[in-house]
Amino acid sequence: MISSQAFINISFFQPQSFLMTGIPGLEAVHGWISIPFSSMYTVALTGNCLILLAVRRTHSLHQPMYYFLSMLALSDVGLSLSTLPSTLAVLWFDYRFIDFNACLIQMFFLHFFSVVESSVLLAMSFDRFVAISNPLRYASVLTNTVIIRIGVAITTRATLSLLPLPFLLKRLNYCPGKILLSHSFCFHADVMKLACADITVNILYGLYVVLSTVGVDSLLIVMSYSLILYTVMGLASPRERVRTLNTCVSHILAVLVFYIPVIGVSMIHRFGKHLPHIVHALVAYVYLVVPPVLNPIIYSV
């Protein structure tokens, strides 16, 4: 046990662990709540793994659109696995501690797979744009080599964007006794608020990452669909217009399922400080759990 006098003599402090939070106010029924959460994780992992298996084993699916779908499924698997251990540890066993370094690692992968998913959705919008606007050149534009390069670029971009985050948090001086997180996993915005130091650099870099990845991706997706709509409106036959737009429905739904919760989380963190903690928790769970669950359903219908 470290005395209060000992804390005074410490000029730089980092906690050994943080204390995670389940669903505030519903701790007594965490066991029951774990049932739908376990079911959603099972659906997410099973559905996305089946997509990966189907694309791998079915030769007719060896096409650009399905390669991008595989990337989306892989990012959803990674996102689910990033939060599954800590979330179920809290809900099943009421084990709420997470090691400081483990928290930073989880935070990196959580945000890494989110950025990857955003980038893949952008790549899929480019796929739809080429397929609709220039169908005769589709196969020559999106070759296997190009798709591999896109995949490498997506991974490199996410890694370079997010790699500084753990180190920026590691350099901070934290408050002794201030270890309570708002969720059952580690968000960058959540962890940095526990520091007893100037976090301006963390805030600015976090804003830069959001704007340069999710912000840019969403803007380019909107632009690509504006061009797609312009192309579709130039088609003579109304039936042909509907048929062409139908090829975009699954992707549009996937975009909405991902970006609406992202916007919700951003707005809650920025303007929702007065809202009950349970609202923060539920919005975060929707952001991290719902897209991996719904994407396999959307693309299998």
C-alpha positions as CSV (number, residue, x, y, z in Angstrom):
1,M,0.0,0.0,0.0
2,I,1.5,3.3,-1.0
3,S,1.0,6.1,1.4
4,S,-0.2,9.6,0.5
5,Q,3.3,11.0,1.4
6,A,4.8,8.6,-1.1
7,F,2.6,10.0,-3.8
8,I,4.0,13.5,-3.2
9,N,7.5,12.3,-3.9
10,I,6.5,10.7,-7.2
11,S,7.1,13.2,-10.1
12,F,5.8,10.8,-12.8
13,F,3.1,8.2,-12.2
14,Q,1.5,5.6,-14.4
15,P,-1.1,3.2,-13.0
16,Q,-0.4,-0.5,-13.1
17,S,-4.0,-1.0,-14.3
18,F,-7.2,0.7,-15.1
19,L,-10.7,-0.1,-13.8
20,M,-13.2,-0.9,-16.6
21,T,-16.9,-0.1,-16.4
22,G,-19.7,-2.4,-17.7
23,I,-23.1,-0.8,-18.2
24,P,-23.6,1.8,-15.5
25,G,-26.6,1.3,-13.2
26,L,-27.2,-2.3,-14.5
27,E,-24.3,-4.0,-12.7
28,A,-26.7,-6.3,-10.9
29,V,-28.0,-7.8,-14.2
30,H,-24.6,-8.0,-16.0
31,G,-25.0,-11.8,-16.1
32,W,-28.2,-11.5,-18.1
33,I,-26.9,-8.7,-20.3
34,S,-24.0,-11.0,-21.2
35,I,-26.4,-13.3,-23.0
36,P,-27.3,-10.9,-25.9
37,F,-23.7,-9.6,-26.0
38,S,-22.3,-13.2,-26.3
39,S,-24.9,-13.9,-29.0
40,M,-23.9,-10.8,-31.0
41,Y,-20.2,-11.6,-30.7
42,T,-21.0,-15.2,-31.9
43,V,-23.0,-13.9,-34.8
44,A,-20.3,-11.4,-35.8
45,L,-17.4,-13.8,-35.7
46,T,-19.4,-16.7,-37.3
47,G,-20.9,-14.6,-40.0
48,N,-17.7,-12.8,-41.0
49,C,-15.7,-16.0,-40.9
50,L,-18.2,-17.7,-43.2
51,I,-17.9,-14.8,-45.7
52,L,-14.1,-15.3,-45.7
53,L,-14.5,-19.0,-46.1
54,A,-17.0,-18.6,-49.0
55,V,-14.9,-16.2,-50.9
56,R,-11.8,-18.3,-50.5
57,R,-13.5,-21.6,-51.6
58,T,-15.9,-20.3,-54.3
59,H,-14.0,-19.5,-57.5
60,S,-16.9,-17.5,-58.9
61,L,-16.5,-15.0,-56.0
62,H,-12.9,-14.3,-56.9
63,Q,-13.8,-10.8,-58.1
64,P,-12.8,-7.3,-56.8
65,M,-16.1,-6.7,-55.0
66,Y,-15.8,-9.9,-53.0
67,Y,-12.1,-9.3,-52.3
68,F,-13.1,-6.0,-50.7
69,L,-15.9,-7.7,-48.9
70,S,-13.3,-10.2,-47.5
71,M,-11.3,-7.2,-46.2
72,L,-14.4,-5.8,-44.6
73,A,-15.1,-9.1,-42.9
74,L,-11.5,-9.4,-41.7
75,S,-11.7,-5.9,-40.2
76,D,-15.0,-6.8,-38.5
77,V,-13.4,-10.0,-37.0
78,G,-10.5,-8.0,-35.7
79,L,-12.8,-5.3,-34.2
80,S,-14.9,-7.9,-32.5
81,L,-11.8,-9.7,-31.1
82,S,-10.4,-6.4,-29.9
83,T,-13.2,-5.9,-27.4
84,L,-14.6,-9.4,-26.7
85,P,-12.1,-10.5,-23.9
86,S,-12.5,-7.4,-21.8
87,T,-16.2,-6.9,-22.3
88,L,-17.1,-10.5,-21.5
89,A,-14.7,-10.5,-18.5
90,V,-16.6,-7.6,-17.1
91,L,-20.1,-9.0,-17.8
92,W,-19.4,-12.7,-17.0
93,F,-16.9,-12.5,-14.1
94,D,-17.1,-8.9,-13.0
95,Y,-13.3,-8.8,-13.6
96,R,-12.8,-5.1,-14.3
97,F,-9.1,-4.6,-14.2
98,I,-7.0,-4.2,-17.3
99,D,-3.2,-3.8,-17.3
100,F,-2.0,-0.3,-18.4
101,N,0.1,-1.7,-21.3
102,A,-2.7,-4.1,-22.3
103,C,-5.1,-1.2,-22.4
104,L,-2.9,0.7,-24.8
105,I,-2.5,-2.3,-27.0
106,Q,-6.3,-2.9,-27.0
107,M,-6.8,0.8,-27.8
108,F,-4.4,0.6,-30.8
109,F,-6.1,-2.4,-32.3
110,L,-9.6,-1.1,-31.6
111,H,-9.0,2.1,-33.5
112,F,-6.8,0.4,-36.1
113,F,-9.6,-1.9,-37.2
114,S,-12.1,1.0,-37.2
115,V,-9.8,3.0,-39.5
116,V,-9.3,-0.1,-41.7
117,E,-13.1,-0.6,-42.0
118,S,-13.6,3.0,-43.0
119,S,-10.8,2.7,-45.6
120,V,-12.3,-0.6,-47.0
121,L,-15.7,1.1,-47.3
122,L,-14.1,3.8,-49.3
123,A,-12.4,1.2,-51.5
124,M,-15.7,-0.5,-52.0
125,S,-17.3,2.8,-53.1
126,F,-14.5,3.2,-55.7
127,D,-15.3,-0.4,-56.9
128,R,-18.9,0.6,-57.4
129,F,-18.0,3.8,-59.2
130,V,-15.7,2.0,-61.7
131,A,-18.3,-0.9,-62.2
132,I,-21.1,1.6,-63.0
133,S,-19.2,4.5,-64.7
134,N,-16.8,2.5,-66.8
135,P,-17.9,-1.2,-66.8
136,L,-15.9,-2.1,-69.9
137,R,-12.6,-1.2,-68.1
138,Y,-13.6,-2.7,-64.7
139,A,-11.5,-5.8,-65.0
140,S,-8.5,-3.9,-66.3
141,V,-8.6,-1.2,-63.6
142,L,-9.2,-3.4,-60.6
143,T,-6.7,-6.2,-61.2
144,N,-5.5,-8.5,-58.4
145,T,-2.3,-6.5,-58.2
146,V,-4.2,-3.2,-57.7
147,I,-6.4,-4.8,-55.1
148,I,-3.3,-6.1,-53.2
149,R,-1.8,-2.6,-53.3
150,I,-5.0,-1.1,-52.0
151,G,-5.0,-3.6,-49.1
152,V,-1.4,-2.8,-48.3
153,A,-2.1,0.9,-48.5
154,I,-5.1,0.6,-46.2
155,T,-3.0,-1.4,-43.6
156,T,-0.1,1.0,-43.8
157,R,-2.3,4.1,-43.5
158,A,-4.0,2.7,-40.4
159,T,-0.7,1.7,-38.8
160,L,1.1,4.9,-39.4
161,S,-1.9,7.0,-38.3
162,L,-2.5,5.2,-35.0
163,L,1.0,4.0,-34.0
164,P,1.8,7.3,-32.2
165,L,-1.3,7.1,-30.0
166,P,0.0,4.6,-27.4
167,F,3.3,6.5,-27.1
168,L,1.5,9.8,-26.7
169,L,-0.5,8.2,-23.8
170,K,2.6,6.5,-22.4
171,R,4.4,9.8,-21.9
172,L,1.6,11.4,-19.8
173,N,1.7,11.7,-16.0
174,Y,-1.4,10.1,-14.5
175,C,-3.3,10.9,-11.3
176,P,-2.9,8.4,-8.5
177,G,-6.3,6.8,-7.8
178,K,-7.9,8.1,-11.0
179,I,-8.2,4.9,-12.9
180,L,-11.9,4.5,-13.8
181,L,-12.6,4.0,-17.5
182,S,-16.1,4.8,-19.0
183,H,-16.3,1.5,-20.9
184,S,-15.3,-2.2,-20.8
185,F,-12.5,-1.4,-23.3
186,C,-10.0,1.3,-23.9
187,F,-10.8,4.4,-26.0
188,H,-8.1,6.9,-26.7
189,A,-10.4,9.8,-25.6
190,D,-11.3,7.9,-22.5
191,V,-7.8,7.1,-21.4
192,M,-6.2,10.5,-22.0
193,K,-8.8,12.1,-19.7
194,L,-7.3,10.2,-16.8
195,A,-4.0,12.1,-17.1
196,C,-2.9,14.8,-14.7
197,A,-1.0,16.6,-17.5
198,D,-1.5,18.8,-20.5
199,I,-3.2,16.7,-23.1
200,T,-3.4,19.3,-25.8
201,V,-1.1,17.3,-28.1
202,N,-3.2,14.1,-27.6
203,I,-6.4,16.1,-28.4
204,L,-5.0,17.7,-31.5
205,Y,-3.4,14.4,-32.8
206,G,-6.6,12.5,-32.1
207,L,-8.6,15.1,-34.0
208,Y,-6.1,14.9,-36.9
209,V,-6.5,11.1,-37.1
210,V,-10.3,11.3,-37.1
211,L,-10.3,14.0,-39.8
212,S,-7.6,12.5,-42.0
213,T,-9.1,9.0,-42.0
214,V,-12.8,8.7,-41.2
215,G,-13.5,12.4,-42.2
216,V,-11.7,12.1,-45.5
217,D,-13.1,8.7,-46.3
218,S,-16.7,9.8,-45.7
219,L,-16.2,12.8,-47.9
220,L,-14.8,10.8,-50.7
221,I,-17.6,8.2,-50.4
222,V,-20.2,11.0,-50.7
223,M,-18.3,12.3,-53.8
224,S,-18.1,8.8,-55.4
225,Y,-21.9,8.3,-54.9
226,S,-22.6,11.8,-56.4
227,L,-20.7,10.7,-59.5
228,I,-22.5,7.3,-59.5
229,L,-25.8,9.1,-59.3
230,Y,-24.8,11.4,-62.1
231,T,-23.9,8.4,-64.3
232,V,-27.1,6.6,-63.4
233,M,-29.4,9.6,-64.2
234,G,-27.8,9.6,-67.6
235,L,-29.2,6.1,-68.4
236,A,-32.2,6.1,-70.7
237,S,-34.2,3.3,-69.2
238,P,-35.8,3.8,-65.7
239,R,-35.6,0.0,-65.2
240,E,-31.8,0.1,-66.0
241,R,-31.4,2.9,-63.4
242,V,-33.1,0.9,-60.7
243,R,-31.1,-2.2,-61.6
244,T,-27.9,-0.3,-61.4
245,L,-28.7,1.4,-58.1
246,N,-29.7,-1.9,-56.6
247,T,-26.0,-3.0,-57.0
248,C,-25.1,-0.3,-54.5
249,V,-27.8,-1.0,-51.8
250,S,-25.7,-3.4,-49.7
251,H,-22.7,-1.0,-49.7
252,I,-24.8,2.0,-48.8
253,L,-26.3,0.1,-45.9
254,A,-22.9,-0.9,-44.7
255,V,-21.7,2.7,-44.9
256,L,-24.7,3.9,-42.8
257,V,-24.3,1.1,-40.3
258,F,-20.6,2.1,-39.8
259,Y,-20.7,5.9,-40.0
260,I,-23.9,6.7,-38.1
261,P,-22.5,5.1,-34.8
262,V,-19.1,6.8,-35.5
263,I,-20.9,10.2,-35.7
264,G,-22.9,9.3,-32.6
265,V,-19.8,8.4,-30.5
266,S,-18.0,11.6,-31.7
267,M,-21.0,13.8,-30.8
268,I,-21.4,12.1,-27.4
269,H,-17.7,12.6,-26.5
270,R,-17.8,16.2,-27.7
271,F,-21.2,17.5,-26.5
272,G,-22.7,14.8,-24.3
273,K,-20.9,15.3,-21.1
274,H,-24.1,16.1,-19.3
275,L,-25.8,12.8,-20.5
276,P,-26.0,9.8,-18.2
277,H,-23.1,7.4,-18.3
278,I,-25.3,4.6,-19.6
279,V,-25.9,6.6,-22.8
280,H,-22.2,6.9,-23.4
281,A,-21.8,3.1,-22.8
282,L,-24.7,2.1,-25.1
283,V,-23.6,4.3,-28.0
284,A,-20.0,2.9,-27.7
285,Y,-21.3,-0.6,-27.8
286,V,-23.5,0.1,-30.8
287,Y,-20.4,1.6,-32.6
288,L,-18.2,-1.4,-31.9
289,V,-20.6,-4.4,-31.9
290,V,-23.4,-3.7,-34.3
291,P,-21.5,-3.2,-37.6
292,P,-19.7,-6.5,-37.3
293,V,-23.1,-8.2,-36.6
294,L,-25.0,-6.5,-39.4
295,N,-22.5,-6.5,-42.2
296,P,-22.7,-10.3,-42.9
297,I,-26.5,-10.1,-42.8
298,I,-26.5,-7.1,-45.2
299,Y,-24.3,-8.8,-47.7
300,S,-26.0,-12.2,-47.5
301,V,-29.5,-10.9,-48.3
